[in-house]
Amino acid sequence: MDKLKKFELMEKISRELEDIRNSQQAVLEKIAKVEIDNIELGDKTIETKIPEIYQRTADNSEAIREILDAFQTKTDDFGEKNNIDKLREQNEIDNMK
């Protein structure tokens, strides 16, 4: 795989990880809403299970954030090391011919 294609794949993975992180955040917000709504209802199953689910989801969200941060750094470093901007310019020039 050439360097430009590898970098583009790395960028795609970063975007997908960001999407996962955003989805996890939305799930956490929905779980919290269920927990708050249940205060009035008082369902015991929800009361006992939701905090555990929230914590596991929060842990997963944190793990995803750590992966995303590390991978974005790796992607940025790869881009700088391999002068991706110049490779993109050259690729555009080559495609115009």
WODANOR-V556613 format. One line per field, one symbol per residue. ss: DSSP state (H for helix, E for strand, - for the rest). phi: phi as a letter, one per 20 degrees, with the letter a starting at -180 (. if undefined). psi: psi as a letter, one per 20 degrees, with the letter a starting at -180 (. if undefined). A space follows every 10 residues. Layout:
ss->???
phi->???
psi->???
This chain:
ss->--HHHHHHHH HHHHHHHHHH HHHHHHHHHH HHHHHHHHHH H--HHHHHHH HHHHHHHHHH HHHHHHHHHH HHHHHHHHHH H--HHHHHHH HHHHHH-
phi->.fffffffff fffgffffff fffffffgff ffffffffgf fnffffgeef gffgffffff fffffffgff ffffffffff fdlfgfffgf fffffff
psi->prhghgghhg gggggggggg ghggghgghh ghgggghigh gkphgghhhg hggggggggg gggggggggg hhgggggggg hjlhghhggh ggghhi.
